Amino acid sequence: MQDAVLIVEDGVVTEVASRAGELPADAVRLDDATVLPGLVDCHVHLPFDASADPVAAILAMPVPAATLQGVRNAQTILRHGVTTVRDVSSPHGISLAIRDAVAQEWVDGPDVRPCGTHLTITGGHGCAFGIEVDSIDQIRTAVRSQIKAGADHLKVMATGGVYSLRQTPEDVQFRRP
């Protein structure tokens, strides 16, 4: 849109319009700027750090500290232009708590869409903190528990992964008996 005006109130774009007439004295001119909509990151683990082994690091932390680390990461993500994240598994309901804290405006952060905790087979990919399930009844119970906890979506480790020892992404984890 050429010759556009963005009206920003309290840090939020409230209107986009064609410029008509003179700009107010407090207007900020950004003639050569490009406006980009908020980005979406579809694969995050909010409380993880950037260490070589983030799973071990997060499991060694007290839950309150891991939650605060997740909040700090969410705030950093937002400052970098990501306005929505899909957290694809965090232990102890951390991503659910961060989602709720952002929604209640207790903390700043992107819109968080958490799965809660992922499902895996016993000893499977992500078993360090995933919900281990091996039967149809266990899967059903685990799915219901994640929905009850408030998960926005579910994650099932259907295959091995690049992070797990002795597994590859080609290894089928869930299969019909």
N, C-alpha and C positions, 0 to 999 in steps of 0.2 A: 504494500500500500504506500503510495508516494504522498509526501506532505501530510503525514499523519500526526496525530496528537494522542499521547497516552496520558490518561489521568491516573495518578497514583495517590492513594490515600492510605496512610498507616502502613506503607510498604506493600500494598496490594493494588494491582492494576484494576481499576473500577470501570474504566471506559476506554475504548479505542474509537477515534473518530477522525474524519477529515478536518484539517485545520480550516477554520473560518475566522478571518480577522486577525487582530493582534493577539499575541500571547501575553499572559499576565507577567508582571515584573519578576515574580519568583520562579518563572519557568526555566527549566534546564534544557538548553538546546543540545541535541545529539544528532545533528544533521547527517553524519556519516555512520551512524550506529545501525545495527541490525537487532531486532528483537527476536529472541528465541523462546518458544514455549518451554515450560518446565519439562525436564527429562524424566524418564521412567527407567529405573534399574530393576530388572526382573529377577535378579539372583544375588541376594545379599544375605549375610548372616550378621545382623547388626552388632552383637556383642563381641565378635571375633576381632583379634588384633592382627597385625601384619607380620607376626613372627613366623618362623619356619614350621611350627606346629601349633596353629591356633586352637585346635580342639583340646590338646593337652593344657594349653595356657588357660583356656576358659574353664576347664573342669577343675583346675587347681585354685581358681579364684573363689572367694565367698560370693554367693549369689547377689548380695547387694552391690558389691564392687563390679561384678560382671554386668549388672543392670546399668549402673552408672557409666561404664565403658560403652555400652550400647547406646545410651542417650547421647554421649559425646560423639560417637560415630554418626548417629542420625543427624545431629546438628551440623557436623562437618559436611555430610552428604548434601544437606539442604543448602549450605553456603556455596556449594559447587554447582548449584542449578538443578539438582535432582529433587523433584517435588513429590514423587511417589516411588516407593520401593516395595518389592515383594520379598519379604524375609522367608527364606526357604528352609528354615529349621534353626531353632535356638533352644538350648536346654532350659529347663525350669520355668517355662512360660515367660521368659524374658521378653521376647518379641511381642507377645500379647500385651504385657504390661506397658511397653513403650508405645504401642499403638494407642492404648487407652489414655496414657499420659499426654500424648500429642493431641488426641481428639478432645480431651478436657482442657487443653491449653495450659497444662501445668508446665510443659517444656516445649521448646521450639523443635520442630523436626518435620520431615516429609510425611505425607500420608503413608502409613505403614499397613501393608496387607500381609499379615503373618499366617504361616501354616501351623504354628505351634511347634510340635516335635514330629519329626519324620518317622515313618514306619520302615522297618528293615527285618530281614530274617535273623535268627540267632547267629551271631558271629558275622553277619553280613556287612555291607558297606555302610559306614556310619554307626556301627553298633556301640561306639563309645558313649553316646548319649541318646541314641534313637530308641524307639519303642520296639522291642524285639517281638515278632509275631511269626508263628509257624503254621497255624491252622486257620481255616476259614472263620471259625468262631473267635479266635484271638484277633484276627484282622477286623472283624465286625465290631468287637468290643473296643479296640484301639481307635477305630474311626469314630465311633460314637463318643469316646472320651475326648477326642480332639475337637469335635463339633461342640460338645458340651462346654469345653474350655473356652470356646469362642474363635476357633480357627476360621480364617477367611477362605482357606483352601487346604488341601492335603498334599503331602509329599510322600511318595512311596519309592523306596530305593529298589527299583525293578531290576537293576543290574549292578555290577560292581562299579567301582569308580577309580579315578586316577590317584586318589588320596589314600585309599585303603591298601594295607599290605597284602600281598599274595592275591590280589584281585585286579581284574581289568574291566573296562567298561563293557566288554563283550560277554562277561560272565553273567548268565541269567540267574537272578536271585529268587524271583517268584515264578513258579510254574504250576500248572495243574498237575495233580497227582496222577 
